[in-house]
Amino acid sequence: MPHHPIVHEHGFTRARFEFIWRHFHPSYDETELDDPETTLDEEDNAEDERVNVGLERIQRDQDEIADDDEEVEDTTRQSSKKVWYKKLTGIIDHVRTVSKEFVYVLGTILSLDEMMIRFFGRSSETHRMKNKPIKEGYKFFVLTTKEGFILNFTPDGRKAARVGEQEYEEDKKMGKVESMILFMLKIIEELKQKQLTRLQNKKKVATRSNTTELFNEEMMSKFCLAMDNYFTLPKVIVALRNMGIGIVGTARYRGSWPPKELKNVSKESAKFNEFYWTIDEFGTLVARWMDNGMVFCVSTMHKVGNRVKRMRKRPRKTANNKNHIEKNWGEKGATDIYIPTLIDDYNYWMGGVDVADQRISYYHPSKLVCRRTWIPIFMQLLSIIRNNAYLVHRTNCKKPLSQKQFLHHMVCWLMSMSRATSTQQSSSRSSPSSSATKKAAKKRRTSPSAVLAVSNLTERFPNWYALPKQTHARTNGQRRGRCVFCSALWKDKKKNNEKVGDIRKESKRTWLHCQHCSLNSPTDEFCFLCKEHFDVYHAF
């Protein structure tokens, strides 16, 4: 049988997974987010309490990360807009905000492309794209670096585009594509402002003569955006040039674009590796390059005539390319060919989104069956977090882990954190009736010594919080034992040099124990708990 370390080490059984999977749901309520005074005592349902704690944490993180009042106003305005994925709005905003905070200096080369999320259920927001590896599902527009770090993304719904429920405002003069691109590139201006603030706060003596020179030398100013033929519209290219962003990418015929002299070049008359070019009315370099077929490409940052030598594998022989394959490759499997730098740069720069897709697909649960349509998007958000976190780890560590090792460490760390904080987020189903008793129970659960005791006891009883709850039933044993939680609290006080008495008097003795924890203990130790601690920590 295979060895599953997460199951054996952390007690994440199938029954526990099914319980969480059945009851898990996101909740986004603006009234709850606006009220920071919400406490666990005001709610009677334990599931609602956990949801409120999570929402308050998300809102608190967003408020701490915001640099100025304008950014907070933009986030509030953006969240208030009606969008088709409103249930996941808080999580999406949080992921984008934290990803932006990871960036210190943005690289020059960026990539913009579509990212498909597999989903075959009934939804009016899914897309069908025959030429993609994932033929059907939800679609994200994603902006990444060359290495695959996801800077910004926005979900794109098929029905939402018609009824105006997209995240960005569509300008009728510009169109959907240009409006979306300008919305995605707002993050560049935010990062520039963030860097400018950081430079101004530097403790470095800057005179009037060298201040401007210092800022021009260190400020992020030059960017190149690689796009495919869905995004390279003539108006988009002009708008990006005005913003100081160069573009390179493939294109498709659109009305009278490109000029006639370039359209008239046919496959039959063109020679292999020939580069036909012209300058259109917008001042953009448009060209057609003959490979196995004609490739239509555009650029605002390349010069004609620059070539680079690359090793090219011999393509499959067809009736159209038979002559030039025999002439250039012969019987060789690969040969060196001088190709235009425009084509070479596009091949290397365009793959940012594809690299992120590849990294995500390795350990992504793509065949998870579900009836809730938001589940695939939520799972994709988790994969985006994993992708960005792994790239940060690989950049800052001298001996980085492999992606599989990093994922395992990440899961183990998250589960260990959930153990230490689970007592603060859960409450007893058999809660006391009086408010005074309820407050006392909450104080015992959230005290620092209690949290520390829980973290220590989870090593001795790894299934303390394993579900379903029926397994944690009171059992009268054949013998009497000392309460393990009272003993853990006594040891913590003694470790912190606090005043303690005799452990035999302070630790209560009882016949009650949890059979589930006792049977699954690695040391075969009985999980004796006095009535007070059993009600607080074992009554879910």
N, C-alpha and C positions, 0 to 999 in steps of 0.2 A: 504494500500500500504506500502511496506517496506520503511524504512528511509535510505537514502544513504548520509552520512555526507560529503563525498568527493565531490559529485555532488552539494549539496546545499551550502556548505561552500566555495567552491573554484570555482564554476562555470564551472566544467569540464563536459560539456554537451555531448550528443551523437554526435551531429554535429561536435563539436570540436575534439572529439576522432577520428571520421572517417576522418577528414581532416588531422590530424597528422599521422594517420595510413597509409593513402594513399600516403603521401609525405615523409614519414620517410625512410631513407636509410643510411647505413654507407658508408664512402668513405675512402679509404686508398691509398694515393699517396705519394711515397717517396720524390718526388720533393717538395711537399708542406711541408712535415715535415722538410726537410733540410733547408727551407727558413724561418727563424724566423722573418723576416722583413715584412711579409705580413700583410697588414692593410685592414680595411673595405673600405677605399676610393678607393682601387685598383680594387674592384669588383663592378659590376652593379647588380648582382642578389642577392637578400636577402638570398635565401636558401644556395647558395655557401658560403656566408659570415658566416652564422651560422656554417656550416660544418668546415670551416677553423678555426674558434675560438675554436671549440671543439677539433680539431686535435692538435692545438698549445698548448692547455691546457694539453692534454694527454702527449705530448712530453715534455713539461716543467716539469710536475710531475715526469716523468721517469728520467729526467736529475737530478732533485733535490734529488731523492731517491738514485741514484747510489752512492756507497761508494767510489769506486776507478775506475781507468781507465780500468782495466781488465773487470769489470762487464759491463761497457758501451760497450766495444768491443764485449763481448759475446752477449749482447742484439742486437747490430747492425748486427752481423753475423747471429744470429738466425732469425731476421726479414727479412734479405735478402734472405734466403732460400725459394725456391718455395714450397708452401704448398697448399693443396686443399681448405683451409678455409681462403684464403688471405684477403678476404673482412673484416673479423673480427679479423685480426692479432693484430691491435693496441689495441682493447678492451681487448682481451685475455691476452696480455702481461701486460696491466695495472692492470687487476684484480689479476693476479698472483703476481705482484710486491707489490701491496698494502697488499695482504694477508700475504706475507712473512714479511712485516714490522710490522704486528700486533704481531708477535711471539717474545717474550722476551727470554724465555728458553723453548726449545722444550721438550715435554714429552717423556717418555721412550717407550711407546706402540704406534705403528703406524699400520695402516691398509691399504692394497692395494687391490682394487677390480675394477670391471667395473660399470659404471653408464650409464643407458640407457635413451635417450631422445625421447619421443614419436613423431614419424613422419611416416605417411603412404603415402607420396607423391612419386613422381618419382625422385629418386636420386640414382646415382651409388655408393654413400658412406654410405648408410644405411645398417644395419645388421639385421638379423632375429635370435632371440634366444628364443627357445621354453620354456626353463625352467625359464625365467625371468618374473616378473610381467608385464613389458612392453615388448611385444613380438617383436616389430619392431620399428626401429628408429636409430638415431645416437648413437654412443658409445664414452664415455670418459673413459680413464684410470685415476683413482683418488687416491691420497694419502691423508689420513686423520689421525687425532688423534683419540684416543678412544672415545672422546666426540662428534666427528663428524665435527671438524673444518677442512676445506678443505685446505691443504697446497699447493698441486700442482696437476695439471691435464693436460692432453693432449688429443685432439680429435683423434679418430682413424677412418680412412675411409677404406671402403672395397676395392675400386679401387685404392686408394692412396698407399696401402701397396704393390701393384704389380708394380706401376710405379715410386715408390720412392718419393712420395710427402708427406711423413710424416714429422713431426717436428724433429724427432731424426734420426741420421744416423744409419742405420742397418748394423751391422757387420756380414759378412757371416759366420765367424767362430763361433760366439756366437748365432746368430739367432735373430728373431724379439723380442721375449719375454724378453730375457736377455738385449738386447740393450735398450728396452723401460724402464725396471726397473732401469737400471743404469742411464738413463736420468732423471727419476723421482726422484731418490735419490740424485741428485746433490744439491738439496736444503738443505740437511743436512750439507754438507761441507760449503755451503754459510752461514748458520746460525752459524756454529762453528767459522768461520772466523769473523763473525760479533760480536760474544760474546768475542772472543779473543781480538779484537780491543777495545771493551768496557772495558774489564778488564785492559788492558794496559793503558787506559786513566783515570783510577780511581785515585782520589787524595788520595791515601793510600800509606804510606811508606812501601815499600817492600824491605827487605834486601836480600842479596845473598842467605841466608840460607832458607828463607821462600817463595821466589818467586815461585819456582817450586811446592812446596806443595800447595800454594794458588791456582795456576792454575789447578792442578790436582783435587782439591777438588770441584771447581766450574764449570769446563768445562763440556759441554755435551759430554758424551763418550759412554754410554750404550743405545742401542736401540734394540727393538724387533719388527719384522715385521710379521704381521698375513696375510696369503694369502690362497686362495683356490686352487683347483687342476689345474687350468689353468696356474698358475705361478710357481708352485713348481717343477721345473725341476732340475735334479741333478747338472747340470753346474751352474744354478742360485744359488743353495744353497751353492756351493763351493765359488762362487764369493762373495756372501754376507758375508760368514764366514771370508773371507780374508779382508773384509772391517770392520770387527768388529760388524756386525749386525746379531743378532740371528733371526731365523725364526721358526714359528710354523704354521701348516696348514694341510689341507687334500691334498691327492695326487691321482694320477691315474697311472695305469700300463703303462710303457713306455719301450718297448723292453725287455731287460734282467733285468729290474729294477722293483720291488725289488728282492732280492735273492729268489731262489727256495724254501727254507725252509719256507718262509713266504707266498709264493704263494700257497703252497700245503694245507694251512689251509682252510677247507671247512666250509660252513654254517652248514651242517648237524652234523659235529663232534664238532664244537665250542660250548661252553657253554655261557650263558648270562653273560655279564659284564666281560668276560675273556679278558686279554690283552696279545697278542702275539707280541713279538718284536725281533729285531736283529739289528746289526750295519752293514751298507753296506760298499762297498769298498771306499766310500768317507768320511767315519767316521761320518755318519749321523744316528741318531736314526730313524728307520722306524718301524712301528707297525701297527697291525690290531686289532681293538676293536670290540667286538660283542655287538651290541645294538639290535634294531629290524632287522638290517642287518649288514653286515661287513663294518666297516669304516676303510679306509686306511689313515694313518696320518704320518707326519714326524715332527721332531723337532731337533734343535741344542742346546737347552738350558734346557731340562728337564731330570730328573733322573727317572729311572724305579723303581716302587714300591711306589711312592708318590701318595696318594689318598686323596680325600676330600669328605665330606658328603654333598649331595645335595638333595633337595626335587624334586622328579620326578613324573609327572603325568602319570596315566596309559594310555598307547597307545591303539590304536584300535586293537582288537584281530583278528588275521588271522590264517591260518593253520600252518604257520611257527613259530609264536611266542606264540601259544596257551599255551604250557606247562610252559614256564618261566613267563608268565603273571599271570597265576593262582598260581604259586609258590611264586612269589615276591609281587604281589599286592592283590591277592584274590578278595575280594569285595570292597577294599578301592579305592578311587579316586586318591590318591597320597600317596607316601611313601618315606622314606629316603633311599638313595642308595649311597654307596661309589664308586665314579667313579675316573679314573685317572686324575691327575692334568693337564696333557697335554690336555685332552678333555675339561676340565672345563675352562682352560685359553683360548683355542681357541673359545669356545662359548661366552666368555665375551669380548675378544679382537678383534674378526673378525667383529664385528658389527659397526665399525666406519662409513664406507661408507653407510651401511644400515640405520643408524641413520640419517645421512645427507639426504639420499633419502627420508626418512619418513618426516623429517622436511620440506623439499622443497615441497613435494607433497601436504601438507595441503593447501597452498595458491598459487599454481602454475597454471596458465591458460593452462592446458594441452590440451584442446579441442578448441584452437583458430585456426580458419580456415584461411589459408594463401596460396598464390601461390609462395611466395619467400622462397626458401629452407633454407636460413640462419636465418630466423625468429626463429625457435625452438631453435637453438643454442644460439641466443642472449637472448631469454627469460630465458634459463637455466643459463646464466651468471648473469642475474639480481637476480635469485633465489640463486645462490652461494654467491653473495654479501650480500643478506639478511641473509642467514644462518650464515656466518662468523661474520657479524656485530651484530647479535643477541647474539651469544656466547660471544663476547667481552663485550657486555652490561651486560649480565648475570653474567660474571665473576667479573666485576668491580663495580657493584652496590649492595648495601646492600639489597635493596628492588626492585628487578628487575621486569619489566613488563612481562606480558604473551606475547607469540609470536604474538598473534593477536593484542594486544595493541601496541606492539613495531612496527609492520608493519604499523598500522594506523598512529602512530606518525612519522614514517619514510616518508610515502607518503606525509603527511601534511607539513613536513619540506622541502622536496624537491620542492613541489609546491610553498611554500612561497619564497624559494630562487630563483625559476624561475621568479617570479614576479619582484623581486628586480633587477634582471640582464637582464630581457627581453629587456629593452631599449638599452642595450649595444650590444645585439646579433641580433637585428632586425633593418631594415632600411625601409625608406618610399618607397613604390612602385612608387609614383608620385614624384620622387627625382628631385631636381632642376637641371637645365642644367649646370650652371656654377660651376667650381670647388670651388670657394670661398664660394658660398652659400652652397655647399655640406659639406665643412669643418665646416662651422658655425653650420649647423644642427647637425653634429656629435658631436661637442663640447657641444651643448645644451643637447643632449641625454645622454652623458657620464659624465657630470659634477656631482660631489658628491651631490650637492643640488638637482639636477634633479632626481637622483636615490632615494634620501631620500623622495622627494615629491611623487614619484610614489608609494613607499612602504606605505606611509600614505594614499594616495587616494584609494589604492586597498581595504582598509578596508571599505571605504564608498561606493565604486563601485566595488564589487567583480568580475564582468564580464567585466572589462576593456579590458582584452586581450582574451576574449572568441571568438572563431571562429564559423562560417565562417565570413569572412571580410565584406560581404555585410550587416551584421546587424549593423555595425558601420558607418552608413551613416549620412551626415550632414542633420539636420532638422531645419527649421525655426520655432521657437516656437511662441506662442501667446504673450509672454512677453519677457522682456530683463533681463538678469542676469549677474552676475560677473563671470569671468573665474575661475573655481575651481583650475586650475593649477597655475595661477598667485597668487591666494590667498595662496596656499600651499607653494609656494616659499617664499612669504612674511613672513609667520609664521615661516618657518625654519630659515630665516635670523634673525628674532627677537629672536628666541630661542637661537641662537648662539651669541647673543649680537652684531650683525652687525648693521651698520647704515642703517636705513630704513626710508621711508617717509610715507605719508598718504596712507593707503590701498585703499582708494577710488580713488586715482590717479594712483597708481602702478598696481592695478588689473583692467584689461580691462573689459569693459562691452560689451556684444554681444547678438545677437539673435540666434546664432548657438549653438546647443546642440546635444548630442548623445541620440537618443531615446532608443536604446537598453540598455545603462547603466542606463538611468533615470528610465526605467520601472522596472529594476531588482535591483534597489538600496534598501537596507533594510530600509532606512529612508525616502524613497520616495523623495529624493533630485534630482533636475535636474542637469545633467552633462553638464553645460555650459562651452564651450571652445572657446577661441578666435581663429582666423584663423591660427595664427602662431603655437599655441600648438595643434590645431586639426590636422594640416598637419604632425606634428612631431610624435604625440603619437597615433593617431587614423587612420592614413592612412597606412595600413599594406602592 
